[in-house]
Amino acid sequence: MTACPIHMPPPPGAGIRARWAGWLLIALLIATAPAEVAWAGSPFATGANATQQQLVAILTPLAAVAVMVSGAMAWFGRLSWWWMVAVVIGTVLVFGGPQIVSWIRGLFGV
C-alpha cells in the first residue's frame, strides 16, 4: 500500500530551504527599494495623527453638550460636582492631547 502524496511527510530540510528563500527574497526587496520608499514617514504616526483629528472632529460637539448637561445636573443637585470636574478634565485631556504629548516629549528631549 502506498501513501497518498498529500499525507506524505515533507523531505528533511524542505522547511529550512523555504524559510531561507523567503528571508532572501525579503532582503532582496529591501535592498532594491527606492530611497523615497525607505525613508517615507511612519504609517503609525500618520495613522495616529489622522485618528486624533477624527476624534477631535467628532467629539467637539459632544464635549460641549456633555459639559453643559453635567453642569446643569450638578447645579440642580442631580450629579456630584466631582463628576462635573471629571468631565472637564476628560475634555481637557482629549482636546489637549497633542500639546500634552509634545510637552512630555520636550521634557525628555525626544
KOLVEX-832383 format. One record per residue (C-alpha): x, y, z; residue in three letters. Coordinates in steps of 0.05 Angstrom, whole numbers, plus 5000, padded with zeros to 4 digits. Example, Ala and Ser with C-alpha at 12.3 -4.5 7.8 and 13.67 -1.06 7.14 Angstrom:
<pts>
524649105156ALA
527349795143SER
</pts>
This chain:
<pts>
500050005000MET
502950684980THR
501951335017ALA
497851884986CYS
502352474966PRO
498052935009ILE
499452525071HIS
506852405059MET
511652775105PRO
515953305073PRO
523053125057PRO
528153315111PRO
530554025104GLY
524854255059ALA
522254755110GLY
529055055123ILE
530355175049ARG
523655515041ALA
524955945101ARG
531756155075TRP
528756305007ALA
523456745040GLY
528657135080TRP
532957215019LEU
527157494979LEU
525457995035ILE
532758215038ALA
533058294963LEU
526658724963LEU
529359165018ILE
536059254984ALA
532959454918THR
527559914948ALA
527960634925PRO
530461144976ALA
523761504977GLU
520260875000VAL
525560705050ALA
525361395084TRP
517861505079ALA
514061745141GLY
511861245193SER
504960965178PRO
503660915253PHE
504961665264ALA
500661845204THR
495061385227GLY
495461645298ALA
495062365275ASN
489162215230ALA
485561845285THR
486662415334GLN
483962925283GLN
477862485270GLN
476562415345LEU
477063165356VAL
472363305299ALA
467262805325ILE
467962975399LEU
467663735395THR
460063795394PRO
459263215442LEU
464063525492ALA
460364185491ALA
453763825504VAL
456863385559ALA
459663985596VAL
453064365591MET
448863775613VAL
453463565670SER
453964285694GLY
446464355696ALA
445563685731MET
450863875783ALA
447564555792TRP
440864235807PHE
443963715853GLY
442663115807ARG
450162985796LEU
456063035842SER
460663615828TRP
466463125824TRP
463162835761TRP
462963535732MET
470363615748VAL
471762945715ALA
468063145652VAL
472063795647VAL
478763435660ILE
476962905608GLY
475363445558THR
481963785571VAL
485763135562LEU
482162955497VAL
482963635464PHE
489763795493GLY
492863125476GLY
497763355422PRO
500263935465GLN
501063475526ILE
504862965486VAL
509563485456SER
510763785525TRP
512563095554ILE
517062935495ARG
520463615506GLY
521763435579LEU
525462805558PHE
528963105498GLY
525662665447VAL
</pts>
